[in-house]
């Protein structure tokens, strides 16, 4: 997981935290403490779905690849993990809550994959015409920079433009 912050609610006293405290934790800490039953994840999956919708619309409306909100991929991946585990582990929940979580999970996965495919297509197009461009590189998320640089190098070697 990346280094993004996740809002949680403290369920059991831990260090200086008291039950009911609302805090932000790095995603890996939130995961560990949620799995231990110390915190409850505040479900912001709807917010992430809305953010993905907005970014997808911007990508469709603009030819060049656009910068992403910081940590969007990490937050989307975290909430996919959270929703998958929530529906798998919570056996005593109302059917309406379960259906809502499963619907959110399905929507989140679809939009996340759609955004990744849309951006990958744009990255490949940018590599074809502007390999290794710092301007393009500055618009990419950290997860995308590796792809852009590696495929740019392969393209340049293949075309003899090293």
C-alpha positions in Angstrom: 0.0 0.0 0.0 1.1 3.6 -0.6 1.4 6.4 1.8 -2.0 7.9 1.9 -4.1 8.9 4.9 -7.3 7.1 5.9 -9.8 8.4 8.4 -10.6 6.0 11.3 -12.6 6.0 14.5 -10.9 4.5 17.6 -12.9 1.6 19.1 -10.5 0.6 21.9 -7.9 2.6 23.8 -4.5 2.5 22.2 -1.5 4.6 23.2 -2.9 8.1 23.7 -6.1 7.5 21.7 -9.5 7.0 23.4 -12.6 5.2 22.1 -14.5 7.6 19.8 -11.5 9.6 18.7 -11.4 10.3 15.0 -7.9 10.3 13.5 -6.1 10.1 10.2 -3.7 7.1 9.8 -1.4 6.0 7.0 -3.1 3.3 5.0 -0.9 0.5 6.2 -1.4 1.5 9.9 -5.2 1.8 9.3 -5.2 -1.7 7.8 -3.2 -3.2 10.7 -5.3 -1.6 13.4 -8.6 -2.3 11.7 -7.7 -6.0 11.3 -6.8 -5.9 15.0 -10.1 -4.4 16.0 -8.6 -1.3 17.5 -10.1 1.1 14.9 -13.1 1.2 12.5 -12.5 2.5 9.0 -14.6 5.5 8.1 -16.0 4.5 4.7 -15.1 7.1 2.2 -15.6 4.9 -0.8 -18.4 7.1 -2.2 -16.0 10.0 -2.1 -13.4 8.0 -4.0 -16.0 6.9 -6.6 -17.0 10.5 -7.1 -13.4 11.5 -7.4 -12.8 8.8 -10.0 -15.8 9.9 -12.0 -14.5 13.5 -12.0 -11.0 12.4 -13.1 -12.4 10.1 -15.8 -14.5 13.0 -17.2 -11.4 15.3 -17.2 -9.3 12.7 -19.0 -12.0 12.2 -21.6 -12.4 15.9 -22.1 -8.7 16.6 -22.5 -6.3 15.2 -25.0 -3.1 15.4 -23.0 -2.8 13.3 -19.9 -3.9 15.3 -16.9 -2.3 15.3 -13.4 -4.2 13.1 -10.9 -5.1 14.1 -7.3 -2.4 13.0 -5.0 -2.8 9.5 -3.7 -5.9 8.6 -5.8 -4.6 5.2 -6.8 -3.6 4.3 -3.2 -6.9 5.5 -1.7 -8.9 3.6 -4.4 -6.8 0.4 -3.7 -7.3 0.8 0.1 -11.0 1.1 -0.2 -11.2 -1.9 -2.5 -9.3 -3.9 0.1 -11.5 -2.5 2.9 -14.8 -3.3 1.1 -13.7 -6.8 0.0 -12.7 -7.7 3.5 -15.7 -6.0 5.1 -18.2 -8.1 3.1 -16.1 -11.2 3.6 -15.6 -10.9 7.4 -18.7 -9.2 8.7 -21.1 -12.1 9.1 -23.7 -10.4 11.3 -24.7 -7.4 9.3 -28.0 -6.4 7.7 -28.6 -7.5 4.1 -29.2 -3.8 3.1 -25.8 -2.8 4.5 -24.1 -5.8 2.8 -25.8 -5.0 -0.6 -24.7 -1.3 -0.3 -21.1 -2.3 0.4 -21.1 -4.8 -2.4 -22.5 -2.2 -4.8 -19.9 0.3 -3.7 -17.2 -2.3 -4.2 -18.4 -3.2 -7.7 -18.6 0.5 -8.7 -15.2 1.3 -7.3 -13.5 -1.6 -9.0 -15.1 -0.7 -12.4 -14.2 2.9 -12.2 -10.7 2.3 -11.0 -9.9 -0.2 -13.8 -11.5 2.1 -16.3 -9.3 5.0 -15.2 -6.2 2.9 -15.3 -6.9 1.7 -18.8 -7.7 5.2 -20.0 -4.5 6.5 -18.6 -2.4 3.6 -19.8 -3.7 4.3 -23.4 -2.7 8.0 -23.0 0.7 7.0 -21.6 1.4 4.7 -24.5 0.4 7.5 -26.9 2.7 9.9 -25.1 5.5 7.4 -25.3 5.1 7.1 -29.0 5.5 10.8 -29.6 7.3 12.2 -26.6 9.3 9.5 -24.8 11.1 10.5 -21.7 9.4 14.0 -21.6 9.8 15.8 -18.2 6.5 17.6 -18.9 4.6 14.3 -19.3 6.5 12.8 -16.4 5.4 15.6 -14.1 1.7 14.9 -14.9 1.9 11.2 -13.9 1.2 9.5 -10.6 4.2 7.7 -9.1 2.7 4.3 -10.1 2.6 5.6 -13.7 6.1 7.1 -13.9 7.7 3.7 -13.7 5.7 2.4 -16.7 6.3 5.6 -18.7 10.1 5.5 -18.1 10.5 1.8 -18.8 8.4 1.7 -21.9 10.1 4.9 -23.2 13.5 3.2 -22.8 12.3 0.1 -24.7 10.8 2.3 -27.4 14.0 4.3 -27.9 16.1 1.1 -28.0 13.8 -0.5 -30.5 13.8 2.6 -32.8 17.5 3.2 -32.3 16.8 6.6 -30.7 18.7 6.0 -27.5 
